[in-house]
Structure formats: structure tokens, C-alpha cells
């Protein structure tokens, strides 16, 4: 469900920034039919309201030699899952770590050069965190997303 606090113009601006975070206010203003100053003010407002958190780029992991994209579900004692999550998030190749509900406690998203690199990482986890109960690893085969519209514009 769409957030009712956001205007159509703001959604169009978000879409433009989602496609190209380096777009100028002039370019964005042409897309939604408002002045560059109005566009600037709307972006500033969305930053202040926490709708826009940061401007970033998308990096192709395979172009950097990371050929395996992996999700890992980790089961660990509740009392130390936050500590484990924070430590895992600092390890090279790890994109994000989430505390989740369900059968697992943590969901780890990372990139690895190859299966040997992944094996070393799992061995490191077991050695560094003997409290871990279980690790279920899932290698991403393909990613599918609708490039016509960003997720928030449905």
C-alpha cells in the first residue's frame, strides 16, 4: 500500500533518483513537470522526513570478481544474536545482516569469489562463533526484478 503522506510528484522524483541517483534537479524537474527549485525543495523535504536516506550507486559484484551471491540463514542463541549479527556485518564480502523471525535468527547476504571463498567464510563463522547452532546456505542462481518500476511504485 502506498504511503499517503507522499505526493505523486514526490513519487516521480523518487523514481527518477532510483534510476539515476546522480540526476540533476533540472533533469528531475523535466520528468515531473515542476521547476528545478520546487524539485530541490521536494527532495530536501523527503530527506528531512526520512523517505530518502542516502544517495548511492549499484555495484556489479561479478565485475569485481565476486561470482557467488549467497544468503545464509543462521540459528543462534537469542541472547547473543545481536552481537553475532554486528560482528558478521563487519566481515569482508558481507552486504547486510538482518535479525529475522521464523526458523532462523539471522539472514546474511554476502558475495564470494568462489565456493572455496564461501567455504572459508563458513569455517570462519564456526570458529569465531561456536554458539551458532546451524547455518543454511543458499546460492543465488538468478535475480529477477521488474526494471520498469521501482518496488515502491506499485
C-alpha positions in Angstrom: 0.0 0.0 0.0 1.3 3.4 -0.9 2.3 5.9 1.8 -0.5 8.6 1.8 2.0 11.2 3.0 3.8 11.3 -0.3 2.6 13.2 -3.4 2.6 11.9 -7.0 5.3 14.4 -7.8 7.5 13.1 -5.0 6.9 9.5 -6.2 8.0 10.6 -9.7 11.1 12.3 -8.3 11.9 9.1 -6.2 11.6 7.0 -9.3 14.0 9.3 -11.2 16.5 9.1 -8.4 16.1 5.4 -8.1 17.0 5.0 -11.8 19.9 7.6 -11.5 20.9 8.9 -8.1 23.1 11.4 -10.0 20.2 13.1 -11.8 20.2 16.9 -11.6 17.3 18.8 -10.2 16.9 20.2 -13.8 16.6 16.6 -15.2 14.2 15.6 -12.4 12.1 18.7 -12.8 11.5 17.9 -16.5 10.4 14.4 -15.6 7.6 15.5 -13.3 6.8 18.9 -14.8 7.8 21.2 -12.0 10.5 23.9 -11.6 14.0 22.8 -10.5 13.6 24.9 -7.3 10.4 23.0 -6.5 12.1 19.8 -7.2 15.0 20.7 -4.9 12.6 21.6 -2.1 10.7 18.3 -2.5 13.9 16.3 -2.4 15.0 18.3 0.7 11.6 17.6 2.3 11.8 13.9 1.6 15.3 13.8 3.1 14.1 15.6 6.2 11.1 13.2 6.5 13.4 10.2 6.3 11.9 9.0 3.0 15.3 9.4 1.3 18.0 8.1 3.5 21.0 8.4 1.1 22.1 8.6 -2.5 24.1 5.6 -3.7 25.2 3.5 -6.6 24.7 -0.1 -7.6 27.8 -2.1 -8.0 28.0 -5.3 -10.1 29.7 -7.9 -7.8 30.7 -10.1 -10.8 32.6 -7.3 -12.4 34.7 -7.2 -9.2 35.3 -11.0 -9.3 32.6 -12.0 -6.8 30.9 -14.8 -8.7 28.7 -16.2 -5.8 25.8 -14.3 -4.3 24.7 -16.1 -1.1 22.0 -15.9 1.5 22.6 -17.7 4.8 20.1 -18.5 7.5 21.8 -18.7 10.9 20.3 -20.2 14.0 22.0 -18.9 17.3 21.0 -18.2 20.9 18.7 -15.3 21.2 20.9 -13.7 23.9 23.8 -13.2 21.6 22.3 -12.9 18.1 22.7 -9.1 18.0 26.4 -9.4 18.9 26.9 -12.1 16.3 25.0 -10.1 13.6 27.1 -7.0 14.3 30.3 -8.9 14.0 29.3 -10.8 10.9 28.3 -7.5 9.2 31.9 -6.3 9.6 33.4 -9.2 7.6 34.6 -8.5 4.0 32.0 -9.5 1.4 29.0 -9.2 3.6 26.4 -6.9 2.3 23.8 -7.0 5.1 22.8 -9.0 8.1 19.2 -8.9 9.3 17.6 -10.2 12.6 14.5 -12.1 11.4 11.6 -14.1 12.7 10.9 -17.7 11.8 13.0 -20.8 11.9 16.3 -18.8 11.7 17.6 -15.9 13.8 19.8 -14.1 11.2 19.7 -13.7 7.5 23.1 -12.9 6.0 23.6 -11.6 2.4 27.1 -11.8 1.0 29.2 -12.1 -2.1 32.1 -14.5 -2.5 34.7 -15.1 -5.2 34.0 -18.8 -5.5 33.0 -21.9 -3.5 36.4 -22.1 -1.7 35.9 -18.5 -0.6 32.4 -19.4 0.7 33.8 -22.5 2.5 36.5 -20.3 4.2 33.8 -17.9 5.4 31.6 -20.7 6.8 34.7 -22.2 8.6 35.4 -18.7 10.0 31.9 -18.4 11.3 32.0 -21.7 13.0 35.4 -21.0 14.6 34.6 -17.4 15.6 31.1 -18.1 16.9 30.9 -21.6 18.3 27.5 -20.7 19.7 26.0 -20.9 16.2 23.5 -23.8 16.1 23.0 -24.1 12.4 23.9 -22.4 9.1 21.8 -23.0 6.0 23.4 -21.6 2.8 21.5 -20.6 -0.3 23.4 -19.7 -3.5 21.6 -17.2 -5.8 21.2 -18.6 -9.3 19.3 -15.7 -11.0 17.8 -12.4 -9.8 14.5 -11.3 -11.3 13.1 -7.8 -10.9 10.8 -5.6 -12.9 13.0 -2.8 -14.2 10.1 -0.9 -15.4 9.0 0.3 -12.0 10.8 0.5 -8.6 9.4 -1.6 -5.8 7.7 1.4 -4.1 5.8 2.5 -7.2 3.4 -0.5 -7.4 
